[in-house]
Amino acid sequence: MTRAAFLIAGALAASPAAAQQPDYSKVEIRTEVLAPGVAVLFGQGGNIGVSHGPDGTVLIDDQFAPLTDKIAAAVAALGATPVRFVINTHWHGDHSGGNENLGKAGAIIVAHDNVRLRLARGGVSGAGTSFAQDVPPAPPAALPVVTFANGMSFHLNGDRIDAIFTGGGHTDGDAVLYWRSANVLHTGDLMMNEAPFPYIDTSSGGNALHLVATLDQMLAMTNDQTKVIPGHGKVTNRAGLKVWRDRIAEGVEAVRAARAAKRSLPQFLAANPLKVHDRPGGFINADQFATAVWASFDAMPARGHKH
């Protein structure tokens, strides 16, 4: 599977609008070790961060329900014990679809307050896009049982893993995970490495202005040695994170200037300067990104609100 196709399939696999459901029996879980006791699992859906050691195993996201057994096997192959904690970076199904299976197996599910609220009530993800989907309310076993507003820390396996809410951007419940000793950052879908543009789910409280502010905070907590696990795509570093942040900021400033000049959204799209970054097979194109940025300005002020 090409990297572009991987990004698209991972994000669309749960959508009824997808032309073909993936064959999960063919999905292989690939493991990359980043530091002692820290790894990332690649499969179908969001990248999974793993902390393992004498205090138990922590998963950051859990992809789709049909992959739970394969994920458990990959965890065991690391020499890790069964999953003790699952931390969802946000509510989308390619990052939380394994919650029910792992919750029934005894894992404690943790997430931002808004993740539990959105999972519990269901709703529309990606409204107004070609990949919009109606998401039913999650069963009780899939719901986070520990939630936080601004953040919390896990003192496990010789490290401190900080779960931090910086204001979101992809949705209104995005958690950033940072291993302090290992110097590893998991961004969730606040970064989708190798994609031309971010997916800003405005129907789930996503906001491009919040996203830039969040990325600035993420850059401030990292250094040149930090290993960055994106929500999708290969592991990168602070320099890659900075390139991603600057691309988004470019779009925000272009829309800001157009609005200041009293141009309409159709006028902006007709001469969209962001099209130079479009790429065949990209999950989000320049017009979709610009439309989400425009909607983000319309939604301000919204930063830091809760449902």
C-alpha positions as CSV (number, residue, x, y, z in Angstrom):
1,M,0.0,0.0,0.0
2,T,1.4,3.4,-0.9
3,R,1.8,6.0,1.8
4,A,-1.0,8.2,0.3
5,A,-3.3,5.2,0.0
6,F,-2.5,4.2,3.6
7,L,-3.5,7.6,4.9
8,I,-6.8,7.6,2.9
9,A,-7.7,4.0,3.9
10,G,-6.9,4.6,7.5
11,A,-9.2,7.6,7.7
12,L,-12.0,6.2,5.6
13,A,-12.2,2.6,6.6
14,A,-15.1,3.1,9.0
15,S,-17.1,5.3,6.6
16,P,-20.2,3.9,4.9
17,A,-19.2,6.2,2.0
18,A,-16.1,4.2,1.4
19,A,-16.3,2.3,-1.9
20,Q,-14.9,-0.9,-0.3
21,Q,-14.4,-2.0,3.2
22,P,-10.9,-3.1,4.0
23,D,-10.1,-6.7,4.4
24,Y,-8.8,-6.7,8.0
25,S,-7.5,-10.3,7.6
26,K,-4.8,-9.0,5.3
27,V,-3.7,-6.2,7.6
28,E,-0.2,-6.7,9.1
29,I,0.8,-4.9,12.2
30,R,4.3,-3.5,11.9
31,T,6.4,-2.6,15.0
32,E,9.0,0.1,15.3
33,V,11.0,0.4,18.6
34,L,11.7,4.0,19.4
35,A,13.4,3.7,22.9
36,P,13.6,1.0,25.6
37,G,10.0,0.2,26.5
38,V,8.6,2.6,23.8
39,A,7.3,1.5,20.4
40,V,4.8,2.4,17.7
41,L,2.5,0.0,15.9
42,F,1.5,0.6,12.3
43,G,-1.5,-1.2,10.8
44,Q,-4.9,0.0,9.5
45,G,-5.9,3.3,11.1
46,G,-4.1,5.6,13.5
47,N,-0.6,4.9,14.6
48,I,-0.5,3.2,18.1
49,G,2.0,4.3,20.7
50,V,3.1,1.7,23.2
51,S,4.7,2.0,26.6
52,H,5.6,-1.3,28.3
53,G,7.5,-2.5,31.2
54,P,7.2,-3.7,34.8
55,D,4.2,-1.4,35.6
56,G,2.1,-2.6,32.7
57,T,1.3,-1.8,29.1
58,V,-0.2,1.5,27.8
59,L,-1.6,1.9,24.3
60,I,-2.1,5.3,22.7
61,D,-5.1,4.6,20.4
62,D,-6.3,1.1,19.3
63,Q,-7.3,1.3,15.6
64,F,-10.3,-0.9,14.6
65,A,-12.1,-3.6,16.5
66,P,-11.3,-6.5,14.0
67,L,-7.6,-5.8,14.6
68,T,-7.6,-6.2,18.4
69,D,-6.2,-9.7,18.3
70,K,-3.4,-8.8,15.9
71,I,-2.5,-5.7,18.0
72,A,-2.5,-7.9,21.1
73,A,-0.1,-10.3,19.4
74,A,2.2,-7.4,18.4
75,V,2.2,-6.2,22.0
76,A,3.1,-9.7,23.2
77,A,5.9,-9.9,20.7
78,L,7.5,-6.9,22.4
79,G,7.6,-8.9,25.6
80,A,4.8,-6.8,27.1
81,T,2.0,-7.8,29.3
82,P,-1.7,-7.4,28.3
83,V,-2.9,-3.8,27.9
84,R,-3.5,-2.1,31.2
85,F,-4.4,1.4,29.9
86,V,-5.7,2.8,26.6
87,I,-5.4,6.5,26.0
88,N,-7.5,7.8,23.0
89,T,-6.0,10.8,21.3
90,H,-9.5,11.7,20.0
91,W,-12.9,10.1,19.2
92,H,-12.6,9.0,15.6
93,G,-13.1,5.3,15.0
94,D,-9.7,4.6,13.4
95,H,-8.2,5.6,16.8
96,S,-10.8,4.3,19.2
97,G,-12.5,1.4,17.4
98,G,-10.8,-1.2,19.6
99,N,-12.0,0.4,22.8
100,E,-14.9,-2.0,23.4
101,N,-12.7,-5.2,23.0
102,L,-9.9,-3.8,25.2
103,G,-12.4,-2.4,27.8
104,K,-14.1,-5.8,28.1
105,A,-10.6,-7.4,28.5
106,G,-10.0,-5.2,31.5
107,A,-8.1,-2.2,30.1
108,I,-8.8,1.2,31.6
109,I,-9.8,3.7,28.9
110,V,-8.6,7.3,29.3
111,A,-9.4,10.3,27.2
112,H,-10.3,14.0,27.2
113,D,-13.7,14.9,28.5
114,N,-15.1,15.7,25.0
115,V,-14.0,12.3,23.7
116,R,-16.3,10.5,26.2
117,L,-19.1,12.9,25.4
118,R,-18.8,12.4,21.6
119,L,-18.5,8.6,21.9
120,A,-21.4,8.4,24.2
121,R,-23.8,10.3,22.1
122,G,-22.5,9.5,18.7
123,G,-23.2,11.9,15.8
124,V,-21.7,13.0,12.5
125,S,-18.0,12.9,11.8
126,G,-16.7,14.9,8.9
127,A,-20.0,16.7,8.2
128,G,-20.0,18.5,4.8
129,T,-17.3,16.3,3.4
130,S,-17.4,13.3,1.0
131,F,-16.4,11.0,3.8
132,A,-19.0,12.1,6.3
133,Q,-20.4,9.3,8.5
134,D,-23.1,8.9,11.0
135,V,-21.5,7.4,14.1
136,P,-23.8,5.5,16.5
137,P,-23.4,5.9,20.3
138,A,-20.6,3.7,21.6
139,P,-21.4,0.8,23.9
140,P,-20.6,1.3,27.6
141,A,-17.5,-0.9,27.4
142,A,-16.0,1.4,24.8
143,L,-16.3,4.6,26.8
144,P,-13.4,6.2,28.6
145,V,-13.8,5.7,32.4
146,V,-11.1,8.2,33.3
147,T,-11.3,11.6,31.6
148,F,-9.5,14.9,32.0
149,A,-10.0,18.6,31.0
150,N,-6.5,19.9,30.7
151,G,-4.2,16.9,31.3
152,M,-2.9,14.2,33.5
153,S,0.3,12.1,33.9
154,F,1.1,8.4,34.0
155,H,4.1,7.5,36.1
156,L,4.8,4.1,34.6
157,N,7.7,2.0,33.3
158,G,10.4,4.4,34.5
159,D,9.0,7.3,32.7
160,R,6.4,10.0,33.0
161,I,3.8,10.1,30.1
162,D,1.9,13.4,30.0
163,A,-1.5,13.5,28.4
164,I,-2.1,17.1,27.5
165,F,-5.0,19.1,26.1
166,T,-3.7,22.2,24.4
167,G,-7.0,23.4,22.9
168,G,-7.4,20.8,20.1
169,G,-7.5,21.6,16.4
170,H,-8.3,18.3,14.6
171,T,-11.3,17.9,17.0
172,D,-12.2,19.5,20.3
173,G,-10.8,16.6,22.3
174,D,-7.3,16.0,21.0
175,A,-4.8,14.7,23.5
176,V,-1.0,15.1,23.0
177,L,1.1,12.4,24.7
178,Y,4.7,13.0,25.7
179,W,7.2,10.6,27.2
180,R,9.5,12.9,29.2
181,S,12.5,10.6,29.7
182,A,12.2,8.8,26.3
183,N,11.6,12.2,24.6
184,V,8.8,10.8,22.4
185,L,5.7,12.8,21.3
186,H,2.5,11.2,20.0
187,T,0.4,13.9,18.2
188,G,-2.7,11.9,17.2
189,D,-4.2,13.4,14.1
190,L,-3.0,16.9,15.0
191,M,-0.3,15.8,12.6
192,M,-0.8,13.4,9.6
193,N,2.8,13.0,8.3
194,E,3.2,12.9,4.5
195,A,-0.3,14.3,3.9
196,P,-0.4,17.6,2.0
197,F,-3.0,19.1,4.4
198,P,-4.6,18.4,7.8
199,Y,-8.0,17.0,8.3
200,I,-9.9,19.6,10.4
201,D,-13.1,18.0,11.5
202,T,-15.2,21.1,12.1
203,S,-18.2,19.0,12.9
204,S,-16.3,17.6,15.8
205,G,-15.1,21.0,17.1
206,G,-11.9,21.1,15.0
207,N,-10.5,24.5,14.3
208,A,-7.5,25.5,12.2
209,L,-6.5,28.4,14.5
210,H,-6.6,26.2,17.5
211,L,-4.5,23.7,15.5
212,V,-1.7,26.2,14.8
213,A,-1.7,27.2,18.5
214,T,-1.5,23.6,19.6
215,L,1.3,22.8,17.2
216,D,3.2,25.8,18.6
217,Q,2.9,24.3,22.1
218,M,4.0,21.0,20.8
219,L,7.1,22.5,19.2
220,A,7.9,24.3,22.5
221,M,7.9,21.0,24.4
222,T,10.2,19.2,21.9
223,N,13.9,19.5,20.8
224,D,16.0,18.2,17.9
225,Q,16.2,14.7,19.5
226,T,12.5,14.3,20.0
227,K,10.9,11.4,18.1
228,V,7.4,12.4,16.8
229,I,4.7,9.7,16.3
230,P,2.0,11.3,14.0
231,G,-1.5,10.1,13.8
232,H,-0.8,8.7,10.4
233,G,2.4,8.3,8.4
234,K,6.0,7.5,9.4
235,V,7.7,8.6,12.6
236,T,9.3,12.0,12.2
237,N,11.1,14.7,14.3
238,R,10.8,18.3,15.4
239,A,11.9,19.6,12.0
240,G,9.1,17.6,10.3
241,L,6.6,18.9,12.9
242,K,7.7,22.5,12.1
243,V,7.2,22.0,8.4
244,W,3.7,20.7,9.1
245,R,2.9,23.6,11.4
246,D,4.1,26.1,8.9
247,R,2.0,24.7,6.1
248,I,-1.1,25.1,8.2
249,A,-0.2,28.5,9.3
250,E,0.3,29.5,5.7
251,G,-3.2,28.5,5.0
252,V,-4.6,30.4,8.0
253,E,-2.8,33.6,7.1
254,A,-3.9,33.3,3.4
255,V,-7.5,33.1,4.5
256,R,-7.1,35.8,7.1
257,A,-5.8,38.2,4.4
258,A,-8.7,37.3,2.1
259,R,-11.3,37.9,4.8
260,A,-9.6,41.2,5.7
261,A,-9.8,42.2,2.0
262,K,-13.6,41.4,2.1
263,R,-13.3,38.5,-0.3
264,S,-15.8,35.7,-0.2
265,L,-15.0,32.0,0.2
266,P,-16.0,31.3,-3.4
267,Q,-13.7,34.1,-4.5
268,F,-10.8,32.7,-2.4
269,L,-11.3,29.2,-3.7
270,A,-11.4,30.4,-7.3
271,A,-7.8,31.6,-6.9
272,N,-6.7,29.3,-4.0
273,P,-3.0,30.0,-3.5
274,L,-2.7,26.7,-1.5
275,K,-3.3,24.6,-4.6
276,V,0.5,24.5,-5.2
277,H,0.6,22.0,-2.3
278,D,-2.0,19.7,-3.7
279,R,-0.9,16.2,-4.4
280,P,-2.7,13.3,-6.3
281,G,-4.2,10.9,-3.8
282,G,-4.0,13.4,-0.9
283,F,-6.7,12.8,1.7
284,I,-7.6,16.5,2.0
285,N,-7.1,18.8,-1.0
286,A,-6.4,22.6,-1.0
287,D,-10.1,23.6,-1.4
288,Q,-11.3,21.3,1.5
289,F,-8.5,22.7,3.7
290,A,-9.3,26.3,2.8
291,T,-13.0,25.7,3.5
292,A,-12.2,24.3,6.9
293,V,-10.0,27.2,7.7
294,W,-12.7,29.6,6.6
295,A,-15.2,27.9,8.9
296,S,-12.7,28.1,11.7
297,F,-12.6,31.9,11.5
298,D,-16.4,31.9,11.5
299,A,-16.5,29.8,14.7
300,M,-14.2,32.0,16.7
301,P,-14.0,32.6,19.6
302,A,-14.2,28.9,20.5
303,R,-10.9,28.0,22.0
304,G,-11.0,26.0,25.2
305,H,-14.7,25.5,25.3
306,K,-16.3,22.3,26.5
307,H,-19.6,20.7,25.5
